[in-house]
Amino acid sequence: MRVNSFKNRIDEEYSRFERYLNKAGVKLTACRTIVFNVAIHTHGHFAAEELVKQCKARQCRVSRATIYRGLRELLEAGIIRETAFGEKHQHYEHIYDEKLHHHARCIRCHDVIEMPCQDSNQPYLPLLEKKGFHVLGHELHFYGLCQKCF
C-alpha cells in the first residue's frame, strides 16, 4: 500500500510538472522527463552536480545544461525547493514528502540536522501579504559545531 501511495504521489508531481511546462509554453521532452525522474527519486538534500553524476551512471544522454535548466523548472513548478547551506552552490530537496522544516549545519563535518518549523514566521506573513508579496516558502539556517565536532 505504501508503494502505491508513493507512486500516486510521484504521478501527481509529474502532472504538476506537465501543467507548469504547458503554462510556460515549454515542451515536455524526454530529457526533462529524465531530469524529473532522477530528481524525484533522489532522497534527502542533493546538489545539481549529484544529478549530473547520477545521469552519467545511468547512462542517460542529458547535458549538464539541461539538468541545471530542469532543476530550475522543477523549482519554479513547486516540486523542489532550494537551500544554500552557506555554500557557493545550491542544494535541493523535495517538497511533496517534506513537512516545513529548518536546518542546522555543522561547519566542520557538514552534517545537517533538520528541525520542525515553529510558528515564528507567523508575524511576517500578514506584513508581506499586505505588501502584495505571495509567500511560497521560507527557510532558516543555523550554523555551528555539532556534538561530535565541538
JOHU-V557675 format. One record per residue. N is the residue number from 1. RES is the residue in one small letter. OMEGA is omega in radians with two decimals (NA if undefined). Layout:
BEGIN
N,RES,OMEGA ; N,RES,OMEGA
END
This chain:
BEGIN
1,m,3.12 ; 2,r,3.14 ; 3,v,3.11 ; 4,n,3.12 ; 5,s,3.13 ; 6,f,3.14 ; 7,k,3.10 ; 8,n,-3.13 ; 9,r,3.11 ; 10,i,3.11 ; 11,d,3.10 ; 12,e,3.14 ; 13,e,3.11 ; 14,y,3.08 ; 15,s,3.09 ; 16,r,3.12 ; 17,f,3.10 ; 18,e,3.13 ; 19,r,3.12 ; 20,y,-3.11 ; 21,l,3.12 ; 22,n,3.14 ; 23,k,3.14 ; 24,a,-3.14 ; 25,g,-3.10 ; 26,v,-3.10 ; 27,k,3.04 ; 28,l,-3.09 ; 29,t,3.08 ; 30,a,3.13 ; 31,c,3.10 ; 32,r,3.11 ; 33,t,3.10 ; 34,i,3.13 ; 35,v,3.10 ; 36,f,-3.07 ; 37,n,3.13 ; 38,v,-3.13 ; 39,a,-3.05 ; 40,i,3.13 ; 41,h,3.04 ; 42,t,-3.04 ; 43,h,-3.11 ; 44,g,3.13 ; 45,h,3.13 ; 46,f,3.11 ; 47,a,-3.13 ; 48,a,-3.12 ; 49,e,3.06 ; 50,e,3.08 ; 51,l,3.09 ; 52,v,3.14 ; 53,k,3.13 ; 54,q,3.12 ; 55,c,3.10 ; 56,k,-3.14 ; 57,a,3.12 ; 58,r,-3.13 ; 59,q,3.05 ; 60,c,3.13 ; 61,r,-3.14 ; 62,v,-3.12 ; 63,s,3.09 ; 64,r,3.14 ; 65,a,3.12 ; 66,t,3.11 ; 67,i,3.13 ; 68,y,3.12 ; 69,r,3.12 ; 70,g,3.08 ; 71,l,3.10 ; 72,r,3.13 ; 73,e,3.08 ; 74,l,3.09 ; 75,l,-3.13 ; 76,e,3.11 ; 77,a,3.13 ; 78,g,-3.13 ; 79,i,3.06 ; 80,i,3.01 ; 81,r,-3.10 ; 82,e,3.07 ; 83,t,-3.02 ; 84,a,-3.09 ; 85,f,3.10 ; 86,g,3.12 ; 87,e,-3.13 ; 88,k,-3.13 ; 89,h,-3.11 ; 90,q,2.94 ; 91,h,-3.11 ; 92,y,3.01 ; 93,e,3.14 ; 94,h,3.03 ; 95,i,-2.98 ; 96,y,-3.08 ; 97,d,-3.07 ; 98,e,2.92 ; 99,k,-3.14 ; 100,l,-3.10 ; 101,h,3.11 ; 102,h,-3.06 ; 103,h,2.95 ; 104,a,-3.05 ; 105,r,3.09 ; 106,c,-3.10 ; 107,i,3.13 ; 108,r,-3.08 ; 109,c,3.08 ; 110,h,3.03 ; 111,d,-3.14 ; 112,v,3.04 ; 113,i,3.09 ; 114,e,-3.13 ; 115,m,3.09 ; 116,p,3.12 ; 117,c,3.04 ; 118,q,-3.11 ; 119,d,-3.07 ; 120,s,-3.13 ; 121,n,-3.05 ; 122,q,3.13 ; 123,p,-3.08 ; 124,y,-3.04 ; 125,l,3.13 ; 126,p,3.11 ; 127,l,-3.13 ; 128,l,3.13 ; 129,e,3.10 ; 130,k,3.12 ; 131,k,3.10 ; 132,g,-3.13 ; 133,f,3.14 ; 134,h,-3.09 ; 135,v,3.06 ; 136,l,-3.13 ; 137,g,3.08 ; 138,h,3.08 ; 139,e,3.13 ; 140,l,-3.12 ; 141,h,3.00 ; 142,f,3.10 ; 143,y,3.13 ; 144,g,3.14 ; 145,l,3.10 ; 146,c,-3.07 ; 147,q,-3.10 ; 148,k,-3.13 ; 149,c,-3.06 ; 150,f,NA
END
